[in-house]
């Protein structure tokens, strides 16, 4: 797979990784909000649900290009595990299916 995502481009990370994963895994009324932020040179995703706030480390903010699919599936795996332990998703096995969006063509 190509290294097709720059983690320092937060808009692209949101469009290609965060939104597809959150939309695939959370049902209406479960997700309250989310924020991408940088702390100690790490790109972090804070996800607020009806139960609590959880945080996920997406990698070093200045790491250059990474594989978008790899980051998406890593995040999906962590959130799937979290959801199965919440009051709204207790014991459920949710998963992200399908491809993630590709990069925006230059031009």
N, C-alpha and C positions, 0 to 999 in steps of 0.2 A: 504494500500500500504506500502511496506517496505521502511525503511530509507536506501536507497541504493546508496547515492551519498555523498561524502565528499567534501564540498566546498573548502577545502584547496588543493585539487587535481585539479589544473586548467586545466590540459590536459583532464581529465575525464569530467569536466564541459564543456569544449569546445566541446568534441566529443559527449556527450550525451544530452546536452542542447542547447548550442549556435549554433552550425552548423545546427542541424535539424530545429531549429526555423527560422534561417536566410534563409536557403535554401527553406523552405516552404512558407515564406511570401514575399521575395523579388524576383523580376523578373530581368532578365539579364539587366545590365546597370544601375540599381538603387542603388545597394550597392557598395560603394567604398572600404570600409574596416571596420575592427573591432578590438578592443583591450580589453582584460581582464586585469584588474589591481586592486591592493589593495590600498585603501586610508582610513585612520582612521579605520582600521580593518574591512572595508566593501569590499566585492567583487563587483566591478563595471564593467559593460560592456559599452564601448563607441562604438557607431555605427556611421560610416560616410556614408552618402548617397549623392546623387547628389544635394540635397537641403541643408543639414546641418549636424551637429554632434548632436546626442542625447545620453543620458547616462541613464543606468538602474542599479538599486541596486539589486543585486542577493542575498544579505544576508551577515551575519557576516562571515568573512573568516575562523575563527577558530571554527565555530559552531558544527563541527563534522558532523555526517550523517544527511541528509535530504532526502525527497522524490524527486527523479529526475523529475518525471512526474509533481509534483506540481510546481517546479521551472520553468520547461519548459512551462507549461501552463500559469503561472503568467507572464513570459517574453513575451510569444506569445500575451497575452491579451494587454499588454502595447504597443507592437510594432504594433499590428493591429490598435489600436487607433491612434497611430502616423501616420501610412501610410495613413489612411483615410483623414488626414489633410494636406498632402503634395501635391506639384504640380504634382508629377508623379502618385499618387494614390488617388487623391481627390474623396471623396465620395465612394470609393470602400470598400467592406466588404470582406477582405481576412481572411483566418483562417488556422491554422495548423491542419492537419488531420493525423490520423494514430499514431501508437505508437512511442515512443522514443527508441533509442538503449538501450539495457541492459548493465549491467556491464560486464567488461572483466573477464572471468573465470580465477581464479588463477590456476597455475599449469603449 
